[in-house]
C-alpha cells in the first residue's frame, strides 16, 4: 500500500521552477526530479518516489509497508525498546493500480 502527498511548491523557488519546467516539457521522471525528491526528503527511509501530476504538483509516493517495517527495525535496535512488531500491514487490493 502507498500513500501520496501532493505538494504545491512556491513559484519563486528553485524547486517550483524545476517542477513547472518538467511539467511543461512532459518529463516524467527525470534525474533532476529524483534529486529534488531526495533533497526534500532528506533522511526519509524508504525514500519516496516523485512524479508530477496533471495539476503541475509534485506528488511524493511512500510505500507504507516498507516504512512500517523500517520503523519497526529501528525501534528494535533501541536499548529502551523491549518488543516491537507491526500490528497490521496494509496491502493493496488485488488488481488495484499502484
C-alpha positions, 0 to 999 in steps of 0.5 A, a space after each residue: 500500500 502507498 500513500 501520496 502527498 501532493 505538494 504545491 511548491 512556491 513559484 519563486 523557488 528553485 524547486 517550483 521552477 524545476 517542477 513547472 519546467 518538467 511539467 511543461 516539457 512532459 518529463 516524467 521522471 527525470 534525474 533532476 526530479 529524483 534529486 529534488 525528491 531526495 533533497 526534500 526528503 532528506 533522511 526519509 527511509 524508504 525514500 519516496 518516489 516523485 512524479 508530477 501530476 496533471 495539476 503541475 504538483 509534485 506528488 511524493 509516493 511512500 510505500 507504507 509497508 516498507 516504512 512500517 517495517 523500517 520503523 519497526 527495525 529501528 525501534 528494535 535496535 533501541 536499548 529502551 525498546 523491549 518488543 516491537 512488531 507491526 500490528 497490521 500491514 496494509 496491502 493493496 487490493 488485488 488488481 488495484 493500480 499502484 
